[in-house]
Amino acid sequence: MCSIPFFCVSSQAPEKLRGNGTWLVTEFVLVGFSNLPHLRTTLFTLFLLTYLVTLSGNVTIITIIHVDGTLHTPMYRFLAVLSLSETCYTLVTIPNMLAHLLMESQAISIPACRAQMFFFLGLGCSHCFLLTLMGYDRYVAICHPLRYSVIMRPTVCLCLGALVFCSGFSVALIETCMIFSSPFCRGDRVEHFFCDIAPVLRLSCTQSARKALGIFFLSVLVVLVSFLFILLSYAFIVATIVRMPSATGRHKAFSTCAAHLTVVIVHFGCAAIIYLRPDSGANPEQDRLVAVFYTVVTPLLNPVVYTLRNKEVRVALRRTLTRDCGGLR
């Protein structure tokens, strides 16, 4: 028995039970990259290396922010939480995908599929809310610098962080319950390499338009509303920056926002492509390609962007390495 339900894969073909004259699916088959058998070893190596680099980068950011006192500010604490969240986000999908690339069986039980979808959606929604919170933090820091330490005091940051994850996983719980509220009898092949909303919903016995509309509405609420709040924050930020008399001050203010903006554009761009469109226009192969980008490449973007584009993180990393090297002599 596997103790971690996310990564349990069956060695047998999915079984079906007859109920009320209908074949009910008890296991799914993740199609994944089965149409590219000649590339499985190459894809496994590429995804594994990317995953290890992503883990190393995020752990490095978390460690630097923890050990360097100059980074003990709300902005960098939120960055550490984002890195930790990204680490968990990749843990939900990538190890299972790597296992399926090595194994002949692509089966996953319905409870494991449900758990994977819940944590994937919960962390994905939390990312949207967390990026919104980081945008608000930049708004307060640039537009209200004298009140920043009062508005973003530790207790407020802790409450806001808790609210972010409670909200994200509440949305995920609602969507997951809606999707798995009815049995599956329209086949067992999930046209994806993990349990995502649209591929699983297509297999439901009752493809209710009301259910699909409800899930679409929640996706719009999370993605679009979060993005609009970020845009509003940056509208106020830009209005404040252009009024700054010092060119140095303007450059510093823009530089603190550049990394966050880059991550926001990539994250919300991918989310919009997948979740803010009618299902009738979905293309499984295109979906898998975009999914590879936002499950494998985008998590790598976070540590790369925040270390290359953020001077304070680079200085703290250099200072930490110098101190550690000096201690070894």
N, C-alpha and C positions, 0 to 999 in steps of 0.2 A: 504493500500500500504506500502511496505517495503522501507525505504529510503536508505538502504545499499544494492546495487545490489548483492554483493557477497553472502549475507546470505538469500536472498529471495528464498523460496521454495514453490512450488505450492501445493495446497491441492487437486488438481485434477490430473487425469492421463494426460500425454502429448497428445496434440491434433496434428492431421496431416491434411494438406491441399492438395487437389489434384491439381497438376499443370502439364500440358502436359502429362496426363496419368500416372504420377508418384506420389506416395505418398511422400510428402516432410515433414520431421520432423520439428516441431516448438518448441519442448521441448525434453530434454534428461532425461533419468532415470539413476541416478548414482547407480550402483549395490551395491557398497560399501561392507558392511558386512551382506547383506541380507541372505547369505547362513549360517550365524551363529546366528539365532534368539535367541537361548538360552544363548548366551554370550553378548547380546547387552547391558544389564545393567552393566555387569562386565567391558566390553570394555569402556563404557561411563565413568565410575568411574575412571578407570585406565588412560585414555587419559586426562580427566579433571584434575586430580591431577598432571600429568606430565606437562600439559600445564600451570597450575598455578605456579608450581615450576620453569619452564622455564622463565615465565614472571618475577617472583620475582628475579631470578638470573640475568637476563639481565638488569633489572631496577637497581639492586644493583650495578652492574659493571658500568653502565652509571653514577649513582649518585656518586660513589666513585671517579671515574676519574674526574668528574666535581668539586667536593669539595676539593680534595686533590691536592695541588699545585705540589707535587713531581711527580705526574703522568701526568703533562701537557707537554708531549713530543709527537712527531709524532707517535711513536709506540702505546702508550696508547690511543691517540685520534683516531687512526685507529681501535683500539679494541672497543672503545665506539661506533663508527659508525657501526662496525660489529654487536655489540649487538643490536643496534637500528634496523638494517636491519633484524636480526634474529627475532626480535619481530614482525616486519611487515610481514615477511615471514610466520610465524606461524598463524598470523591473517587472512591470505588469505585462508587457508585450514582448520585449526582445528575447529574453531567455526561452520563452515558449516557441517563438519563431525559429530560433537557432536549433532547438531540439527537433522541430519538425523538418528542418532542412537536412538533418542527419538521419532521421528515422523514416521508414517506409510508411508507417501508419500516421495519418493526419487527424485522427479522431480526438474529440474533446467532449466530455460529458456536459449535459445541460447545466448542472449546478456549477461546474467549473467555468463554463461559458458565461453564466450569469454573474459569477464573482468577478471574472475578468472585466466584463463590461461595466459593472458597478464601480470598480476602482479606477478604470480608465476614464470613465465619464466624470467621476468625482474629482480626480486630479486635474483633468482637462478644464472643467468648470472653475475649479479653484485657481488655476493658472490665469484664467480670464479676470477673475475678481482680484487676484493678487497684483497683476499688472495694472489694473485700475487703481488699486491702493497705492502702488508705487508712483503712478502718475499724480495722484493727489498729494503724495509726500513731496514731489518735486514742485507742485503748485504752491504749497505752503512755504517751502524753503525759499523759493524765488520771489513770490508775490508778498509774503508776510514774514520776512526773515527775523524781525524783532520778536515775533510771537511764536516762532517755530518751536522753540524748546518747551513752551507751555502747551501748544496745541498737540504736538507729537511727543508728549511725555511717555515714559515706558508703559504705564498702565493703559493708556489709550492705545498705544501700538499693539500691546498684547491682546486687548479686547478686539481691535480691528482684525488682527491676524486670525483670532479664533472665529470671528464672524465670517471671514473669507472661506475657511474650510468647512464650517458648518453649513453655509449657504451652498457651496459647491457640491458637497456630498448629499445635501437634501434634494437638490435638483437631480443628481444622479440616481438617488433612490426612487424618486417619482418616475423617471424615465425607464429605469430598469424594471420596475414593477409593472408599468404599462406594457412593455414589450413582452415580458414573460408571464403575463396574466392569462394567456390562452395557450393551448398546446400547439405543437408544430406538426404539420402533415403535408406541406407543399415541397417535400424533398428534404434531404439532409446535408446538402452541399452549401456551405457558407462561402460565398465568392470573395474571400478575404484571407489574410494570414492571422487575423485575430477577430474576436467577436465584437464587431461594430454595429451601430444601430440599424442602418439600412439593410445590409446583407442578412441579418438575423430576422428582421421584421418581415422581409419578403417570404419567409418560410412559415409564418404564422397561419393557422387554420382560418382565423377570422381577420382578414385584412380590412379593418375598419378605417374608413376615411376620417372619422372623428379622432381615433387614436393617433393616426399619422399626423393630423393637424395639430393635436395637442403636443406631440413631441416636437414638431416643427416650431410651434409657438415658443416652447421652452428654449429651444436652440436659439431662436431670434432674440429672446429676452436676455440670454446669457451673453451671446456673442455681440450682437448689435448694440444693445444698451451699454454694455461694458466699454465697447469701442467708442461710442458717442460721449461717454463720460471722460474718457481719456482725451478725445479731441477737444472737449470743453476745457479741460485742465490746461492743455497746451495752447489753446486760444488765449487764455488769460496769461500764460507764461510768456508767449511771444509778445503780447501787448506790453507786458512789463519790461521785457528785455530791450525792446526797441526804444524805450524811454530812458534807458541807462546812459549816462553821459560818458562813461568810460568804455573804450573799445575792449580793454582787457576784461572788464567785468562782463561785458556781453559775451565774449568768447568763452569765459569760464562757465557762465550760465548755460550756454548752448552745449558745451562739452559734457556737462553733467547729465544732459538729457539725451545725448546722441545714442548711447548704448541702449537705453531703455526704449527709445523710438524704434531702433533697428529690430529688437526682439518683438515689440508690439506688432510691427508691420508683418513680419514673417508669421508669427503665431496666429494673428487674426485673419491674415490672408488665407492660410491653409484651412482654418476653421470655416471660413465663409465658403470656400470652394466645395467643401465636403458637406456641410450641414445646412447651408442657407440656399438650397435649390430644390426644385421638385424632384422626387425620386424617379419620375418617368424619364428624366434625362440622364440618369446615372449610367456610367460606363464602368463595369467592374475592373477592367485592366487599368483604366485611368485612375480609378479610386485607389487601387493598390499602389500605383506609382506615387500619388500624392501622399498616401498614408506612410510610405517608406520615408518620405521627406519629413513629415511632421512627427514621426515616432523615432526615427534614427538620426536624421540630420539636424533637425531643429534643436533637440536637447544638447547637441554638440555646440550649437551656435551660442548658447548662453555663456559657458565659460570662455569661449574664444573671444566673443565680443566684449565681455566685461573685463577681460585681461588686456586686450589689445587697445581698446578705445578708452579705458578709464585709467588716468594717470595715477590716482591714489592707490588703486589696486596694484598696479605695476610697481610702484615705489614700495608698497607694503610687502609684496612678494620678494622684491630684491633685498629689502631689509631683513626679512625672515630668513632667506637663504644665506645671506652674509653672516647673520648671527649664528645660524646652525653650523655653517662651515667653520666659523671661528671657534665654536665650541668643540669641534672635532680635532682641532690642532693640539 
